[in-house]
Amino acid sequence: MSTATSRSDLPEWKRLEEIARRLTVEPLGRIAADPERARRMLFRAGPLCLDFSKQRLDAEALKSLLLLAEKAGLPGKIRDMLSGGVVNPTEGRPALHTALRLPLGAELRVDGAPVVDEVHESLSRVASVVERIHSRQWRGFSGRAIQDVVNIGVGGSDLGPFMASQALGEFAPSEAEGLRIHFVSSIDGTQLADLLHTLRPETTLFIISSKSFTTIDTMANANTALQWMLNAAPDADMVIPLHFIGVSTRPDRMTAWGIPDCNQIRFWDWVGGRFSLWSAIGLPIALKIGMTHFRSMLAGAHFVDNHFRQQPLESNLPVLLGLVGVWNATFLDIRAHAVLPYDGRLKYFPSYLAQLEMESNGKSVDTGGQPIDYHTCPVLWGEVGSNAQHAFYQLLHQGTQMVSSDFIAPVRRYGLTHHDGEAHKGLQQQHQLALANCLAQTRVLMLGNSTADIRPDTPGFKRYRGNQPSTTILLDELNPHTFGMLIALYEHKVFVMSVLWDINPFDQWGVELGKKIAMDMVEALQGRPAADTDASTQQLLAEISRITGD
Ligand code: F6P
């Protein structure tokens, strides 16, 4: 008996390829015409609803995807991940972001040691910082209360907290009134420079967020921030404890940088950077929305973790979202995926997902280290849907690319009742307009205009071919709880896809070489190019040196 060496050798895989060939030539509108199918393709968990009825998918395809998931051992892999198994083999560790949202009293051990108490201990440290800042007890070197908090981080130590703070800003408690939270990530220093002009050192607190506490982008910004602070108050021993907090898995490196123990909040190497907003990396979120709302976000994510653990595959929302993702990217060969929230508060959700999905699943070797012969993660991007309609939807409707999309919309608009009179009415109408546009776009993408308004003499430029598949995700409303659910849904989707593709979603070796070569380039810019510098780069170095006169 031969053993399958690649996923693509499995009979379940081959079967899906056959089904894909059959469905690819069917107009999407025809596949989706059956009302019974539409009913079967809508799934719900609490306030979260997923509608796959506009996907190029029939009952047979879905059943075959579920069979592939079984064959790939998905149920066991889910249990493994949630119970602390080593699901990140290249770094020899678990991936336990789900432990960060376990309630107190839950049982979970890593290497035999219980982790839930530690998680809650770290959460209490976050709570205590939030309390001291919100109550204006945290004072800077001049004795004045902190008014501006600057999170310095990049990647997972920036995108999650930034995106969540933008999404949930309206939930800021009255204690946070007047407190401004800023985010600085870019290595070039322009963001920091612009921001520093607007800040006063005596009332500014920096959070240096870095899992590794070595990332050069973050350390460069942190060092510049420290210099700026020392210009105002030169005594580092006095200033750092009052103006710098460190969040990292590496206390030794925080200490070496000068951050005293009492200003260090630690987390664990079993939390992946892009999965870390639930840990102390989420401190800026907690500062923005308060601990009650932050805990509600954790509870929302925990709700989805339980659903992921308990639901059978065929009604498990993250499983289904992941299977549909694999179906589109691998079997239908759709290489681009758009995330389109119809809510301005979710503006940065697509950039957050770009890291979550592409850094996790942008891989081309399987868990055995062998090259794979199928497509994995598509290019993912997105924007607030209604804005994107006026920017890149042209390509979705009439370009040459197949693109799959997720449309995300809250059904009720939380908080509208707080607005008075005409503004209230206007905002309600605007919310309805957003929903209407969301529904219209998914419909046009599916059907094009092939039916009602096409005549034989309709010119080509007025024709919409349709046939672009999409999933619609509805939240009853956007609040910290449903927002936590939404993020956890995508985290688990990523894991499901990785299991089907047989890749490790929890490492990111692909970013290491660039970091190393950047150091060589620093040397080269300082006049010490390595002997093996390629001709193209040498030419650019010469051009830069001509411009700078060095
Ligand atoms: O370079 C990629 C990466 O390691 C991401 O995975 C991570 O989120 C980001 O850099 C920041 O890393 P750190 O939190 O260690 O500074």
Residues whose N, C-alpha, C, O or C-beta is under 5 A from the ligand:
A	BS01	F6P	V154 G155 G156 S157 S209 S210 K211 S212 F213 T215 G273 R274 Q508 V511
